[in-house]
Structures are given as structure tokens and as C-alpha cells.
Amino acid sequence: MFRTSRTFSFFSHRFGEKLWEKESDNPFSPSAIQPFSPLSTPTRTALLIAFATIYLVWGATYLGIRIAVETLPPFLMAGARFILAGSLIAGFLACTRGFKAKPHQWRDNIIIGAFLLLGGNGLVSWAEQEIPSGIATLIISIGPLFIVLLDWLVHAVFQDGQRGTRPNALTFIGMALGFFGLALLVGPSVLEAGTGHLNGYRVLALIGACLFWGIGSLYTRYARDPVEPYTGSAIQMLAGGGWLLLVSVVRGEPFHFDLAAVSARSLEAWLYLVIFGSLIGFTTFVWLMKHCPPSKVSTFAYVNPIVAVFLGWLVLHEPVSPRIFIAATIIITGVAIITLAKNKKSVATTPVQAAVDSQTNVPQQTR
């Protein structure tokens, strides 16, 4: 059985019904799904809920992918995952208020889907056929660095006060603490288990996935005249799933796929990825990218491993050593520093003027 399903079933039952004090704070409620306005500002509660979602829900996705690809072809598995999730969201929107997007919005989100889901998630799925999830988590923790550096490059290129930020020393200190804490969290277990002879191509695929995820995240944030977040996430998942299935066909995965050979735990892991990883997690990520700086949203890469460890302790009674508490403290300190760091824009603007200017250039943000 896929044990993380039990973990999040417990979490959802215990906390899910009491997270939002008001329906307007719930980013998934029908009343919250309305045309995106650059003047709209989410409440602190909504932002906290959204961050908690990607921190908690994505805490088990790397393990989920590792289990799913045991008996499912990686690109076929990921493509089917996002096609199903995107279709469900698009169908819900079509039945409630209409599923609409302009041609250039379709174009932008098709490109974003290629970067995030084919280049990002697809490469991770392929790599984890041979790379243990603990090592994959450690390698992917460089993702926030890519996002910060790419956002800095955007700042240097455009210099318009709307796109890109220049990180300060605190941001890099926070990132260094986060990486050190993560190494302390998973490093000893990796060394104990042994890395063996890691496939260099799959290690490079994980690094490439971080780069593609960073590019797609910033494209999402700075695309001009973006579609509202829920329609955008649906288009990205449909397009990304299509890209993944195309690669799957090119690699011949459907022609060698045997449904009878799929294990029950791989199927459970796949269902977890569809429901929690895509429908809830990815949609929340896209929503956050509209409202928060990339460096802050990318902190999920540091927090996810902590969540996986502590939920295992809380629900499955797995042992937790003092080292884990020390590592968690270091990681949380790093995340707090990144969150509090005041990164500089190219041109100082008042919040009202920035909102008005964003009518033609709306920042959006961060798997």
C-alpha cells in the first residue's frame, strides 16, 4: 500500500475542513474562482493556506513518483496524470463560469506546460526510475537557486520595475541554510544506504529539471495579460500532459505497456499524484505564482522533506532522531530569512502604481 495516501487522508480529515475561516479565503471555493484582477490582493490567511498546501501536499510527491515508476512508464505515467487532472479542472470551470482564454494566453500556457511539466516533472519521473527519492530530493534542492538567479537575470535585462528582483545577501544566506539543513536531514540516510553507481545522465536530468522548472515559473509570473490562475493551471496541465504523451510515444512506451503488470502500490501512487500533486498542489502553485515572489514560493523545495519525515512520525509512528529536529530548525530558519528578505526591484514604485502598471504586465509565481 502507498503509505503516504494514509498520511494525507489523516491530514485532510483532521485539518481540511477547518483551514478557511471564511469562504472568500479559500482559493478553491467557487466564489474565489473569478476573472483575475491585477488590483486584487489575497488575504494573509489565503496565502498561508496556499503555502501550507504546497509544503504539505508536495512533501510526498517524490516518493510517490518513485513508487509510480516502479511499474509504470515515466512519461506515460506523468502525461496521463496531468491530462486527467487538467480535464477535471477544465470541466469544472466550463460547468461553473466557462473555460475561456485568448489565443496568446493559450500560447503562453502551452509553452509554460512544456517547461514545467515536460522539462520539470517529466525529467524527474524519468530520473527516479534509477535515482532513489532521497538523493533526488537533495539534488532538486538546488531549484530555488536557479529561480533566484533567473529572476535576477530578468531584473538585469528588463529594468522596468515590474519584472525581476535583485536578491540581497539575506536571500543567499537563507538559501545556504536551507540547503545545509536539507543535507543534514537526508544526507546521513543517503550515505548509509549508499549511492552506488548513479547514472550520470539521470543526475543531469534532475539538474535540468530544476532549470526548466525555474524558466517555466518565471514565464508564468511575468507573462503579459495572463489568464486567471485556475484556467491557466488547467491549460498548463492539458498541454504539459500532451507534451509528455508525445515524448512517451516517441520513446515507444505505449507499445510496450502491460496494464496487467502494474502493481497496486504504483496505481495508488499515481492516484495520489493526480489528486494531491496535480489537482491541489499544482493549481495552488500557479495561484501563488500570481501573488508572491519566486524566491519565497521556491522554499517548498526545502520544506517538503521535513513534512515527509514528520508526517511519517505523526501518523505512521516512524522514528525521529535529534538530528532531524536540528535539521528542521536550520531549514525553517533559512526559509524565514528568505521570506523576510527585502529583495530590490529595478525601480521603486508604490503598491497602487505597481498594481495599475500591471494591467499590462502582471507578476505571477511558484512545484
C-alpha positions as CSV (number, residue, x, y, z in Angstrom):
1,M,0.0,0.0,0.0
2,F,1.1,3.5,-0.7
3,R,1.6,4.8,2.8
4,T,1.5,8.5,2.0
5,S,-2.1,8.1,1.0
6,R,-2.9,7.2,4.6
7,T,-0.8,10.1,5.8
8,F,-2.7,12.7,3.8
9,S,-6.1,11.0,4.4
10,F,-5.4,11.6,8.1
11,F,-4.3,15.2,7.4
12,S,-7.3,16.0,5.2
13,H,-9.8,14.5,7.7
14,R,-8.1,16.2,10.7
15,F,-7.5,19.7,9.3
16,G,-9.1,20.0,5.9
17,E,-12.5,21.3,7.0
18,K,-11.2,24.0,9.3
19,L,-8.5,25.6,7.3
20,W,-10.6,28.5,6.0
21,E,-12.5,30.7,8.4
22,K,-14.2,32.5,5.5
23,E,-15.2,31.0,2.1
24,S,-13.5,34.0,0.5
25,D,-10.2,32.9,1.9
26,N,-10.5,29.5,0.3
27,P,-8.7,29.6,-3.1
28,F,-10.6,26.5,-4.2
29,S,-14.1,27.8,-3.4
30,P,-16.4,28.7,-6.3
31,S,-16.6,32.3,-5.1
32,A,-12.9,32.6,-5.4
33,I,-12.9,31.5,-9.0
34,Q,-13.4,34.7,-10.8
35,P,-11.6,36.7,-13.5
36,F,-8.2,37.6,-12.2
37,S,-7.7,41.3,-11.5
38,P,-4.3,42.8,-11.0
39,L,-5.8,45.0,-8.3
40,S,-7.0,42.0,-6.3
41,T,-4.8,41.2,-3.3
42,P,-5.1,37.8,-1.5
43,T,-5.6,37.9,2.3
44,R,-2.8,36.8,4.6
45,T,-4.9,33.8,5.5
46,A,-5.3,32.7,1.9
47,L,-1.5,33.0,1.3
48,L,-0.8,31.0,4.5
49,I,-3.2,28.3,3.4
50,A,-1.6,28.2,-0.1
51,F,1.9,27.9,1.2
52,A,0.8,25.2,3.7
53,T,-0.7,23.3,0.8
54,I,2.4,23.1,-1.3
55,Y,4.6,22.5,1.7
56,L,2.4,19.6,3.0
57,V,0.9,18.1,-0.2
58,W,4.2,18.1,-2.2
59,G,6.0,16.6,0.8
60,A,5.3,13.1,-0.5
61,T,5.4,13.6,-4.3
62,Y,9.0,12.5,-4.9
63,L,8.3,9.3,-3.0
64,G,5.0,9.0,-5.0
65,I,6.8,9.3,-8.3
66,R,9.5,6.8,-7.2
67,I,6.8,4.2,-6.4
68,A,4.7,5.0,-9.5
69,V,7.5,4.5,-12.0
70,E,8.3,1.0,-10.5
71,T,5.8,-0.5,-12.9
72,L,4.5,2.5,-14.9
73,P,6.5,4.0,-17.8
74,P,7.6,7.5,-16.6
75,F,6.4,9.8,-19.4
76,L,3.2,7.8,-20.0
77,M,2.5,7.9,-16.2
78,A,3.1,11.7,-15.9
79,G,1.3,12.5,-19.1
80,A,-1.9,10.6,-18.1
81,R,-1.6,12.2,-14.6
82,F,-1.7,15.7,-16.0
83,I,-4.2,15.1,-18.8
84,L,-6.7,13.7,-16.2
85,A,-6.2,16.4,-13.7
86,G,-6.3,19.2,-16.3
87,S,-9.5,17.7,-17.8
88,L,-11.2,17.7,-14.4
89,I,-10.3,21.3,-13.7
90,A,-11.3,22.5,-17.2
91,G,-14.6,20.6,-17.0
92,F,-15.4,22.1,-13.6
93,L,-14.6,25.6,-14.9
94,A,-16.7,25.0,-18.0
95,C,-19.7,24.0,-15.9
96,T,-19.4,26.9,-13.5
97,R,-18.3,30.0,-15.3
98,G,-16.9,29.0,-18.6
99,F,-13.5,27.9,-19.7
100,K,-12.1,30.8,-21.7
101,A,-8.7,32.0,-22.8
102,K,-7.4,34.3,-25.5
103,P,-5.2,32.9,-28.3
104,H,-2.0,34.4,-26.8
105,Q,-2.9,33.0,-23.4
106,W,-3.2,29.5,-24.8
107,R,0.2,30.0,-26.5
108,D,1.8,31.2,-23.3
109,N,0.4,28.4,-21.1
110,I,1.3,25.7,-23.7
111,I,4.9,26.9,-23.5
112,I,4.7,27.0,-19.7
113,G,3.3,23.5,-19.7
114,A,6.3,22.3,-21.7
115,F,8.8,23.9,-19.3
116,L,7.1,22.9,-16.0
117,L,5.6,19.6,-16.7
118,L,7.7,18.1,-19.6
119,G,11.1,19.6,-18.7
120,G,10.5,19.7,-15.0
121,N,8.2,16.9,-13.9
122,G,8.9,14.6,-16.8
123,L,12.6,14.6,-16.3
124,V,12.2,13.9,-12.6
125,S,9.9,11.0,-13.3
126,W,12.4,9.5,-15.8
127,A,15.3,10.1,-13.5
128,E,13.6,8.5,-10.5
129,Q,13.5,5.1,-12.3
130,E,17.1,4.7,-11.1
131,I,17.7,7.5,-8.6
132,P,16.5,7.0,-5.1
133,S,13.9,9.6,-3.9
134,G,16.2,10.8,-1.1
135,I,19.0,11.6,-3.4
136,A,16.6,13.1,-5.9
137,T,15.2,15.4,-3.2
138,L,18.8,16.5,-2.3
139,I,19.7,17.3,-5.9
140,I,16.4,19.1,-6.6
141,S,17.0,21.4,-3.6
142,I,19.2,23.5,-5.9
143,G,16.0,24.5,-7.6
144,P,15.5,27.7,-5.6
145,L,19.0,28.9,-6.6
146,F,18.0,28.6,-10.3
147,I,14.8,30.6,-9.6
148,V,16.6,33.4,-7.7
149,L,19.4,33.7,-10.3
150,L,17.0,33.6,-13.2
151,D,14.8,36.3,-11.6
152,W,18.0,38.3,-11.1
153,L,18.7,38.0,-14.8
154,V,15.2,39.1,-15.7
155,H,15.8,42.2,-13.4
156,A,19.0,43.0,-15.2
157,V,17.6,42.6,-18.7
158,F,14.3,44.4,-18.4
159,Q,15.0,47.0,-15.7
160,D,11.3,48.2,-15.8
161,G,10.5,47.9,-12.1
162,Q,7.9,45.2,-12.8
163,R,9.9,42.2,-13.9
164,G,12.6,40.6,-11.9
165,T,14.2,41.2,-8.5
166,R,17.8,41.6,-7.3
167,P,18.4,39.3,-4.4
168,N,20.3,40.7,-1.4
169,A,22.7,38.9,0.9
170,L,20.0,37.6,3.2
171,T,18.4,35.7,0.4
172,F,21.6,33.8,-0.3
173,I,22.2,33.2,3.4
174,G,18.7,31.8,3.7
175,M,19.2,29.5,0.7
176,A,22.6,28.3,2.0
177,L,21.0,27.5,5.4
178,G,18.1,25.7,3.6
179,F,20.5,23.5,1.6
180,F,22.7,22.8,4.6
181,G,19.7,21.8,6.7
182,L,18.4,19.6,3.9
183,A,21.8,17.9,3.5
184,L,21.8,17.2,7.3
185,L,18.2,15.9,7.1
186,V,18.7,13.3,4.2
187,G,22.5,13.1,3.8
188,P,23.3,10.6,6.5
189,S,20.5,8.3,5.3
190,V,21.8,8.6,1.7
191,L,25.3,7.8,2.8
192,E,24.1,4.8,4.9
193,A,22.1,3.4,2.0
194,G,24.9,4.2,-0.4
195,T,24.7,5.9,-3.7
196,G,26.1,3.1,-5.7
197,H,26.9,4.0,-9.2
198,L,24.5,6.8,-10.0
199,N,23.5,7.2,-13.6
200,G,25.1,10.4,-14.7
201,Y,22.5,11.1,-17.4
202,R,19.7,10.9,-14.8
203,V,21.6,13.1,-12.4
204,L,21.9,15.7,-15.2
205,A,18.2,15.2,-15.9
206,L,17.4,16.2,-12.3
207,I,19.6,19.3,-12.6
208,G,18.0,20.1,-16.0
209,A,14.5,19.7,-14.4
210,C,15.4,22.4,-11.9
211,L,16.5,24.7,-14.7
212,F,13.3,24.1,-16.8
213,W,11.1,24.5,-13.7
214,G,12.7,27.8,-12.9
215,I,12.2,29.1,-16.5
216,G,8.6,28.0,-16.6
217,S,8.0,29.5,-13.1
218,L,9.3,32.9,-14.2
219,Y,7.5,32.7,-17.6
220,T,4.3,32.1,-15.5
221,R,5.0,35.1,-13.3
222,Y,5.9,37.6,-16.0
223,A,3.7,36.7,-18.9
224,R,1.8,39.7,-20.2
225,D,-2.0,39.8,-19.9
226,P,-2.2,36.3,-18.2
227,V,-5.3,34.2,-17.9
228,E,-6.6,33.8,-14.4
229,P,-4.8,31.2,-12.4
230,Y,-7.3,28.3,-12.5
231,T,-7.8,28.4,-16.2
232,G,-4.0,28.8,-16.6
233,S,-3.3,25.7,-14.5
234,A,-5.8,23.6,-16.5
235,I,-4.3,24.7,-19.8
236,Q,-0.8,24.0,-18.5
237,M,-1.7,20.6,-17.3
238,L,-3.5,19.7,-20.5
239,A,-0.7,21.0,-22.7
240,G,2.0,19.6,-20.4
241,G,0.3,16.2,-20.4
242,G,0.1,16.3,-24.2
243,W,3.9,17.1,-24.4
244,L,4.6,14.2,-22.1
245,L,2.4,11.8,-24.0
246,L,4.1,12.8,-27.2
247,V,7.6,12.0,-25.8
248,S,6.1,8.8,-24.4
249,V,5.0,7.7,-27.9
250,V,8.4,8.7,-29.4
251,R,10.1,6.5,-26.8
252,G,7.7,3.6,-27.6
253,E,6.3,3.4,-24.1
254,P,2.6,2.7,-25.0
255,F,3.7,-0.1,-27.3
256,H,5.4,-2.0,-24.5
257,F,3.0,-1.1,-21.7
258,D,1.3,-4.0,-20.0
259,L,-1.6,-3.0,-17.8
260,A,-1.6,-6.4,-16.0
261,A,2.0,-5.7,-14.9
262,V,1.1,-2.5,-13.0
263,S,1.3,-3.1,-9.2
264,A,-1.4,-1.9,-6.8
265,R,1.0,0.4,-5.0
266,S,2.1,2.1,-8.3
267,L,-1.5,2.7,-9.1
268,E,-2.2,4.1,-5.7
269,A,0.9,6.4,-6.0
270,W,-0.4,7.6,-9.4
271,L,-3.8,8.4,-8.0
272,Y,-2.1,10.3,-5.2
273,L,-0.1,12.3,-7.7
274,V,-3.3,13.1,-9.7
275,I,-5.4,14.2,-6.8
276,F,-2.9,15.8,-4.3
277,G,0.1,16.5,-6.5
278,S,-1.8,18.0,-9.5
279,L,-5.4,19.0,-8.7
280,I,-4.5,20.5,-5.4
281,G,-0.7,21.1,-5.3
282,F,0.0,22.3,-8.9
283,T,-3.1,24.5,-9.0
284,T,-2.1,26.2,-5.7
285,F,1.4,26.6,-7.0
286,V,0.2,28.5,-10.1
287,W,-2.1,30.7,-7.9
288,L,0.9,31.5,-5.6
289,M,3.0,32.4,-8.7
290,K,0.5,35.2,-9.4
291,H,0.9,36.8,-6.0
292,C,4.3,36.0,-4.4
293,P,8.0,36.5,-5.2
294,P,9.6,33.4,-6.8
295,S,12.3,33.1,-4.1
296,K,9.5,32.7,-1.4
297,V,7.4,30.2,-3.3
298,S,10.5,28.1,-4.2
299,T,11.1,27.5,-0.4
300,F,8.8,24.4,-0.8
301,A,11.9,22.6,-2.0
302,Y,13.4,22.9,1.5
303,V,10.3,22.2,3.5
304,N,8.9,19.2,1.6
305,P,11.4,16.7,3.0
306,I,10.7,17.9,6.6
307,V,7.0,17.4,6.1
308,A,7.5,13.9,4.7
309,V,9.6,13.0,7.8
310,F,7.3,14.5,10.4
311,L,4.0,13.2,8.9
312,G,5.6,9.7,8.9
313,W,6.4,10.2,12.6
314,L,2.9,11.6,13.4
315,V,0.8,9.1,11.5
316,L,3.0,6.1,10.9
317,H,5.0,6.3,14.2
318,E,8.3,6.3,12.3
319,P,11.3,7.1,14.5
320,V,12.6,10.7,14.6
321,S,16.1,11.4,15.8
322,P,17.5,14.7,17.4
323,R,19.4,15.2,14.1
324,I,16.1,15.6,12.3
325,F,14.9,18.3,14.8
326,I,18.2,20.2,14.3
327,A,17.9,20.0,10.5
328,A,14.3,21.1,10.6
329,T,15.3,24.1,12.8
330,I,18.0,25.1,10.3
331,I,15.7,24.7,7.3
332,I,12.9,26.7,8.9
333,T,15.4,29.4,9.9
334,G,16.6,29.6,6.3
335,V,13.1,29.8,4.9
336,A,12.2,32.5,7.4
337,I,15.3,34.6,6.3
338,I,14.3,34.2,2.6
339,T,10.7,35.2,3.4
340,L,11.8,38.3,5.4
341,A,14.5,39.3,2.9
342,K,13.6,42.5,1.0
343,N,14.8,42.0,-2.5
344,K,15.2,45.1,-4.6
345,K,13.2,46.0,-7.7
346,S,14.7,47.9,-10.6
347,V,12.5,51.0,-10.0
348,A,10.8,51.9,-6.8
349,T,7.0,52.1,-7.2
350,T,4.1,52.5,-4.8
351,P,1.9,49.4,-4.4
352,V,-1.0,51.3,-6.1
353,Q,1.1,52.4,-9.1
354,A,2.6,48.9,-9.4
355,A,-0.9,47.4,-9.5
356,V,-2.0,49.9,-12.1
357,D,1.1,49.3,-14.2
358,S,0.5,45.5,-14.0
359,Q,-2.6,45.9,-16.1
360,T,-0.3,45.0,-19.0
361,N,2.3,43.1,-17.0
362,V,1.0,41.0,-14.1
363,P,3.6,39.3,-12.0
364,Q,2.8,35.6,-11.2
365,Q,4.7,33.0,-9.2
366,T,5.9,29.3,-7.7
367,R,6.5,22.5,-7.5
